[in-house]
Every structure is written in structure tokens, then in C-alpha cells.
Amino acid sequence: MAEILPIKAWRYAEELTPVLEDLTSPLFDVVSERQRQKLYTNPLNSIHLSVPQGPDPTENAAFTLKSWKEKGIIHQDSLPGIYVYYQYFRLPGERGESCRKGFMAQIKAYDWSEKMILRHENTIVSAVNDRIDLLRATEFQVSPTHGLYVDEENQLDEFMDYAMESPLYELDDYQGVREVLSVIQDPAVIAIFLKVLSQKQVILADGHHRLEGAIEYRKEAANQFPEAKWKGSDYHLMYLTNTQGNHLKILPTHRLFYGLQLPKEEFLEKLGEWFTIRKFDDSEELGSYSFQRKWSFGLVLEDESFVIKLKEEKFSEVRNDLPDVVRKLDLVILHDVVFDKILGIPGTIQRNSNQIMYERNFSRCMQEVRNGKASFAVVTRELELSQVLEVCETGEVLPQKSTYFYPKALGGLLFGSINQTEFEFDYGAFFE
């Protein structure tokens, strides 16, 4: 099934470890504009490689990377390793600390059709192109995607827990999450990781754009280094976590709509053909409202708020081309009915539409609508992990930004190079 390899990781120089919190950065697609501007002020922050600036961002990233290597700002580990990565966190209202256990490795960038890595949501084309351009220019991966595997026996936990007794790094990140990283370089133990994953499919939790970019890059480089047994261009940096006995949290991502052409009353009238609409008195409380009933959403429209629920008799008109396990999901109904059927934006156009934006923070949604920038916001509830797994099994995909796995992996803890010279190693030593 899934083929993984240990990583000959690049990491910040040891003397920079005390300030590592200032060098790491959020993933490219979740970092806010305000965060970006602050991080850009540090010339050594990893954001200069993941979200480069300037009229030619990819060229700037390549120049920065070359400079960092030459100046010894980052070094490559001499031996490959499995990098164990634990994230300790608390969600609002929770007293106990949760820990999501996982590890970082290189995984073959399988095409979706190979069904070794399963995806569950659509991508935004412009974001994929951006990631491909960056890979071409740097042959460097600044942050891991996030993959899930199912191992009911938790075969790897004892090795990861042991490695965590001697961490390389321990820091608090921008989310308030305690990040701990350690490494396993024992070939016999690494071989166990490779063997366990060789029997698994991987479900992509986060990083669809980056992985899709890696898949395209692998195809482009297919004829390079024909004599190499292991080619860097075939692989991709991934953080892997077990779905069993782990703290996997999925948070909702709300929808903002810009440039509504319909008058408010006409829009509500069209919504009323599909949904029951109930006025919600306190808009500020909508973000904490528990949407217990299926197919229910919050709606913030101008200075009013509502709870809307799809009428049972209208479900038969929703996406009959999809399996029931997919078409019954809230976000599928939202995108098909509100954005396609009512507002006339087909699903293929939605992926690149500048009218539909995605926001996890409810307060920002309120602010965008209240200050007149956004026409309306739709408040959603989170998907359950079981629903994500069911979608993957069907081979179908959900609308973009359907899941927000929390916490996010951190960029800059380590880097993965797919440059063949830097990637080269006799990985056969890790296979039993």
C-alpha cells in the first residue's frame, strides 16, 4: 500500500533553537494577512520559503533558500530519520489537555487514481499552481501535509513515546499549542514504521493543494534520474497520525459571500423555497449555537441573523449524481442549493470564485458582514471524522475547505528536500 521513507531533514542551525518560536510559521493557506506581515519582518522566518513575497515570489524563495544553505542558517541531517511529532492542546471549554500523536516521513506522491492516498475535498486551482511553481523553483518542502491511517493495534505508539523522552524541540506555537519534536534514526525501528504503513491506505486530512502540486511535479520529473532507485521528485513530506485512540479534532469553516446582486428580501424569498427560516435574535450568539438538526445553518445577512434548515421534501432535488453518504452532508447541500441553485454559481466555478471565501473565525465573519464588505455569512457545523472516512471510501470529494483539522501542523520545524543530490541515500537499509 503506502510507501514511506525516512527524511534526511533540513533544520535550523542548533544555535537558532532558542528562538525557534520566532522562525516557525502557520501553513500557507491558514496564515492571516496580519500574521504574514508580522512574520515577514523576521528575515529568517520560514514564511519566506512557504509564502514568498515580491514581483517574482518563487525566484525570491529560491534565492533565500540558497542563501540560508550557504550561510549555515539551515543544515541537513546526515542520517535519515522518522521525526516524531506530538501536539498538546486545549480547546475552549476543555479543562484537560489533549495530545495528537504522529510522525513526519516522506511518502510517495501517489496519483489519486492509484488509491493509495485518498482525498476528501476539492482544491482551488490557483493555489495548486502556486505550489507547483514553488516546488519547481526550490525543490524544497517547508511544511508537511497531514495524512491519517488506521491502526487499531497502535503498533507505533511505544516507539514514538520512547523517542519523546529525548525531544529535539519543545515550543508554544501561534495557536497556543505545545509542539514537541523528536527523531528516530535506528534502522530497525524505522523499518517497523515502513512496514506498518506499507499495509495501509492514507486519508489526506490537510494539504490537498500541496499534495496535488507534488503529484504534478512527480509527473513532470518522471524521466529525470532514470538510474536512481529512489527519486526525490517522487516523494512528499507528510505528517501521519493514527485515527485510532488519537485526539483528532475537526473544526467548522464558515462561508462568506461577496457581491450579492439580489435585494435582501428577494434573496430571503428564494431561500424560503428551500429552507425553513427562523429569525435568531442575538447574532453574537450564533457562533456558539449548536446545530443539532441535520441540514441546518446560521445565516448573517446585513443586520439580521437567522437559522435556516433544508425542507425534508426538497432533499430529493439535491445532487442525485452523488452517493447518499455524500449528498446528505451539510456542506454538499449548502454549496449545491445556496451557491449553485439559488445564486447560479456552478460547483466547477465555485472552486475559483472570488465571491465565496472561507473563514473559521466567527467574529471575523460577523465583522465582514457588519462593515458591509461581505453580503452574508453562512455559519456551519463541523464534519465528523467518520463522515470524512465514508466520503473517502466512495471516491467522491466534498466542496473545498470542508474540514479544518485542529491543530494545524507547524511550518519550519523541519524541511524536506526533493533535490536528488540532497535526497540521495541507500534507503534499502530500512527495509526488512
C-alpha positions in Angstrom: 0.0 0.0 0.0 1.5 3.4 1.0 5.3 3.6 0.7 7.1 5.9 3.1 10.8 6.7 3.7 12.6 8.4 6.5 13.7 12.0 5.9 17.2 13.5 5.5 15.7 16.6 7.0 17.0 20.2 6.8 16.6 22.0 10.1 17.5 25.4 11.5 21.1 25.6 12.9 21.4 24.5 16.5 22.3 27.9 17.7 18.9 29.1 16.5 16.9 26.6 18.6 16.3 29.0 21.4 14.4 31.4 19.1 12.7 28.7 17.0 9.3 30.0 18.0 10.1 33.1 16.0 11.2 31.1 12.9 8.2 28.8 12.5 5.0 29.8 10.7 1.4 28.7 10.1 0.7 26.8 6.9 0.5 28.9 3.7 -3.3 28.6 3.4 -4.3 29.4 7.0 -1.9 32.2 7.9 -3.8 35.5 8.2 -2.7 38.7 6.5 -1.8 40.3 9.8 0.2 37.2 10.8 2.1 37.3 7.5 3.1 40.9 7.8 4.5 40.3 11.3 6.3 37.1 10.3 7.9 38.9 7.2 9.7 41.3 9.5 11.9 38.4 10.6 14.3 37.7 7.7 14.9 34.2 8.9 11.2 33.1 9.4 10.2 30.1 7.3 7.4 32.1 5.7 9.9 33.5 3.3 10.1 30.0 1.8 6.4 29.0 2.1 4.7 32.3 1.1 7.5 34.3 -0.5 6.9 38.0 -1.4 7.9 40.2 -4.3 7.1 40.5 -8.0 8.7 37.1 -8.6 7.9 35.2 -5.3 9.3 31.8 -6.5 12.6 33.3 -7.5 12.8 35.1 -4.2 12.2 31.8 -2.4 14.9 30.1 -4.4 17.4 32.9 -3.6 16.5 32.8 0.1 16.9 29.1 0.3 20.3 29.2 -1.4 21.5 31.9 0.9 20.3 30.1 4.0 22.2 27.0 3.0 25.4 28.9 2.2 25.3 30.8 5.4 24.6 27.8 7.6 21.2 29.1 8.7 19.8 25.7 8.0 21.7 22.4 8.0 20.8 18.9 6.6 20.9 16.0 9.0 23.5 13.4 7.9 21.2 10.5 8.6 17.5 10.0 7.6 15.0 9.7 10.4 11.4 9.4 11.4 10.5 12.6 13.1 8.0 12.0 15.9 5.7 15.0 16.3 3.3 15.5 19.3 0.9 18.4 19.6 -0.6 19.2 23.1 -3.6 21.5 23.1 -6.9 22.5 24.8 -10.0 23.6 23.0 -12.1 26.4 24.6 -14.2 25.0 27.4 -12.0 21.9 27.9 -10.0 21.5 31.1 -7.9 18.5 30.2 -5.0 18.6 27.8 -5.2 16.6 24.6 -2.3 15.2 22.6 -2.3 14.3 19.0 0.5 11.9 18.3 2.1 11.4 14.9 5.3 11.4 12.9 6.8 13.0 9.8 8.1 11.0 6.9 8.4 11.1 3.2 5.6 9.4 1.3 5.4 8.7 -2.4 3.3 11.3 -4.1 0.7 8.8 -5.5 -1.7 10.0 -8.1 -5.3 10.0 -6.8 -6.2 7.2 -9.3 -3.7 4.9 -7.5 -6.0 5.0 -4.4 -3.0 4.8 -2.0 -3.8 8.3 -0.7 -7.5 9.2 -0.6 -8.7 12.8 -0.7 -12.0 14.1 0.6 -12.3 17.6 -0.8 -11.8 19.7 -3.9 -8.9 22.1 -4.4 -8.7 25.7 -5.5 -6.8 25.7 -8.9 -4.8 28.9 -8.3 -3.5 27.6 -5.0 -2.3 24.3 -6.6 -0.5 26.2 -9.4 1.2 28.3 -6.8 2.5 25.2 -5.0 3.8 23.6 -8.2 5.7 26.8 -9.2 7.3 26.9 -5.7 8.4 23.2 -6.0 10.0 23.8 -9.4 11.9 26.7 -8.1 13.2 25.3 -4.8 12.8 21.5 -4.8 12.0 22.1 -1.1 9.1 21.4 1.2 8.6 23.8 4.1 5.7 22.2 5.8 4.1 18.7 5.9 0.7 17.8 4.7 -1.4 15.8 7.1 -2.4 12.2 6.5 -4.4 9.7 8.5 -4.0 5.9 8.7 -6.0 3.3 10.6 -4.0 1.1 13.0 -6.3 -0.4 15.7 -3.4 -2.1 17.4 -1.4 1.2 17.8 1.7 -0.6 16.8 3.9 2.5 16.6 3.0 4.3 19.9 5.6 2.6 22.1 8.4 3.7 19.7 7.1 7.2 19.5 6.6 7.6 23.2 10.1 6.4 23.8 11.5 8.9 21.3 9.6 11.6 23.1 11.7 11.1 26.2 14.5 13.0 24.4 12.9 15.8 22.3 14.8 17.9 19.9 12.4 20.9 20.3 9.6 21.9 22.6 7.8 25.2 21.9 4.5 27.0 22.0 3.1 28.0 18.6 0.8 30.7 17.3 -2.2 28.6 18.1 -1.2 28.2 21.8 -0.3 24.6 21.0 2.7 23.0 22.7 4.8 21.4 19.8 7.3 18.7 20.6 9.6 17.1 18.0 12.0 14.2 18.4 13.7 11.8 15.9 14.2 8.1 15.5 17.3 7.1 13.5 17.5 3.4 14.5 17.2 1.5 11.2 15.5 -1.5 12.9 12.8 0.8 14.3 12.4 2.8 11.1 11.9 -0.5 9.3 8.9 -1.2 11.6 7.3 2.2 10.6 7.8 1.5 6.9 6.3 -2.0 7.3 3.2 -0.8 9.2 2.5 1.9 6.7 3.1 -0.4 3.7 -0.1 -2.2 4.8 -2.2 1.0 5.0 -4.1 3.4 2.8 -3.6 7.0 3.8 -6.5 9.5 4.1 -5.4 13.1 3.4 -6.7 15.3 6.2 -5.0 18.5 5.3 -2.8 19.8 2.5 -4.7 18.9 -0.7 -3.2 21.8 -2.6 0.4 20.9 -1.6 0.0 17.3 -2.3 -1.7 17.9 -5.7 1.3 20.1 -6.5 3.7 17.3 -5.5 1.7 14.8 -7.7 2.0 17.1 -10.8 5.7 17.7 -10.1 6.3 14.0 -9.9 4.8 13.6 -13.3 6.9 16.4 -14.7 10.1 14.9 -13.4 9.3 11.3 -14.4 12.1 11.0 -16.9 14.8 12.5 -14.7 17.5 10.3 -13.0 16.4 7.1 -14.7 19.2 5.1 -12.8 18.1 6.2 -9.4 16.4 3.6 -7.2 14.8 6.3 -5.1 14.0 9.7 -6.7 13.4 12.8 -4.6 10.8 14.1 -7.0 8.6 11.0 -6.3 8.2 11.9 -2.6 6.4 14.4 -0.4 6.7 15.5 3.2 3.7 14.3 5.3 2.7 14.2 9.0 0.9 10.9 9.7 -1.5 10.3 12.6 -3.4 7.2 13.6 -7.2 7.6 13.6 -7.5 5.1 16.5 -7.1 6.3 20.1 -5.9 9.7 18.9 -7.2 13.3 19.5 -8.4 14.2 16.1 -10.4 17.4 16.2 -12.3 18.9 13.2 -13.5 22.5 13.5 -16.1 24.1 11.2 -15.1 26.5 8.4 -17.8 29.1 7.7 -18.7 30.7 4.3 -18.6 34.4 3.4 -20.3 35.6 0.2 -19.4 38.9 -1.6 -21.2 40.8 -4.2 -24.8 39.6 -3.8 -26.9 41.0 -6.7 -30.3 40.1 -5.3 -32.1 42.5 -2.9 -32.3 41.2 0.6 -36.0 40.4 0.6 -35.7 38.6 -2.8 -32.8 36.5 -1.6 -34.7 35.5 1.6 -37.7 34.6 -0.6 -35.6 32.3 -2.8 -34.1 30.8 0.4 -37.6 30.2 1.7 -38.4 28.0 -1.3 -35.7 25.5 0.0 -35.3 26.2 3.7 -37.4 26.9 6.7 -36.2 30.3 8.1 -36.3 31.3 11.7 -35.2 34.7 13.0 -32.3 34.5 15.5 -32.4 37.3 18.0 -28.8 37.6 19.1 -26.4 37.5 16.2 -23.4 37.4 18.6 -24.6 34.1 20.0 -24.9 32.4 16.6 -21.3 31.3 16.7 -21.9 29.1 19.7 -25.3 27.8 18.6 -25.4 24.0 18.5 -26.9 22.9 15.1 -28.3 19.6 16.4 -30.6 19.1 13.4 -29.2 17.9 10.1 -29.1 20.4 7.2 -29.2 23.4 9.5 -27.1 26.6 9.2 -26.7 30.0 10.6 -27.2 33.0 8.3 -25.9 36.5 9.0 -27.5 38.9 6.5 -26.9 42.7 6.9 -28.1 43.5 10.4 -30.2 40.3 10.9 -29.4 36.7 11.7 -31.4 33.5 11.0 -31.3 29.7 11.5 -32.2 28.0 8.2 -32.9 24.3 7.7 -33.4 22.5 4.4 -37.0 21.3 3.9 -37.2 17.5 4.0 -39.2 17.3 0.8 -36.5 19.3 -1.1 -33.7 16.8 -0.4 -34.7 14.7 -3.4 -33.6 17.6 -5.7 -30.1 17.8 -4.2 -27.2 16.2 -6.2 -28.7 13.0 -7.3 -25.5 12.2 -9.1 -23.8 11.6 -5.7 -24.0 8.6 -3.4 -26.4 9.2 -0.4 -23.5 9.1 2.1 -22.1 12.3 0.3 -25.2 14.1 -0.8 -26.7 14.1 2.7 -23.8 16.1 4.1 -24.5 19.7 5.2 -21.8 21.3 3.1 -22.8 19.5 0.0 -26.3 20.7 0.4 -25.1 24.3 1.2 -22.9 24.6 -1.9 -25.5 22.9 -4.2 -28.6 24.7 -3.0 -27.4 28.2 -1.9 -24.5 28.8 -4.2 -25.5 26.8 -7.3 -29.3 26.6 -7.5 -30.1 30.0 -5.8 -27.2 32.2 -6.8 -26.3 30.4 -10.1 -22.6 29.6 -9.4 -21.9 26.0 -10.6 -19.7 23.8 -8.5 -16.9 23.9 -11.0 -16.9 27.7 -10.8 -17.2 27.8 -7.1 -13.7 26.4 -6.7 -12.2 29.6 -8.2 -14.9 32.1 -7.3 -13.7 35.3 -5.6 -17.3 35.7 -4.3 -17.0 32.7 -1.9 -14.5 33.0 0.9 -13.8 30.7 3.8 -13.4 31.8 7.4 -13.0 29.7 10.6 -13.3 32.6 13.0 -17.0 33.5 13.6 -16.1 37.0 14.9 -14.4 37.8 11.6 -17.5 36.6 9.7 -19.6 39.0 11.7 -17.2 41.8 11.2 -17.1 41.3 7.4 -20.9 41.4 7.2 -21.5 44.2 9.7 -19.0 46.5 7.9 -20.7 45.9 4.6 -17.8 44.1 2.9 -19.5 40.7 2.8 -23.1 40.3 1.6 -23.8 37.5 4.0 -22.1 34.7 6.1 -23.2 31.1 6.5 -22.3 29.5 9.8 -21.7 25.8 9.5 -21.0 22.9 11.9 -18.0 20.6 11.8 -17.9 17.3 9.9 -17.3 14.2 12.0 -14.2 12.0 11.3 -16.5 9.0 10.4 -18.1 11.1 7.7 -14.7 12.1 6.2 -13.7 8.4 6.1 -17.0 7.5 4.5 -16.6 10.1 1.8 -13.1 8.8 1.0 -14.4 5.3 0.6 -16.8 6.5 -2.1 -14.1 8.1 -4.2 -16.1 11.4 -4.3 -14.9 14.7 -3.0 -16.5 17.4 -0.8 -16.5 21.2 -1.6 -13.2 22.9 -0.9 -12.4 23.9 2.7 -14.9 21.3 4.1 -12.7 20.3 7.0 -10.3 22.1 9.4 -8.3 19.6 11.3 -7.1 21.1 14.5 -4.4 21.8 15.5 -2.6 22.6 12.2 0.9 21.3 11.7 3.6 23.9 12.0 5.8 25.1 9.2 9.6 25.4 9.8 10.2 22.7 12.4 11.9 20.8 9.6 12.2 20.9 5.8 12.2 18.1 3.2 14.4 18.4 0.1 13.5 16.6 -3.1 16.6 17.7 -4.8 18.2 14.4 -5.9 21.7 15.2 -4.6 20.3 16.1 -1.2 17.7 13.3 -1.2 20.2 10.5 -2.3 20.6 7.7 0.3 20.7 3.9 0.4 17.2 3.6 1.8 17.3 -0.2 1.3 18.8 -0.4 4.8 15.4 0.4 6.2 13.5 -2.4 4.5 13.4 -5.8 6.2 
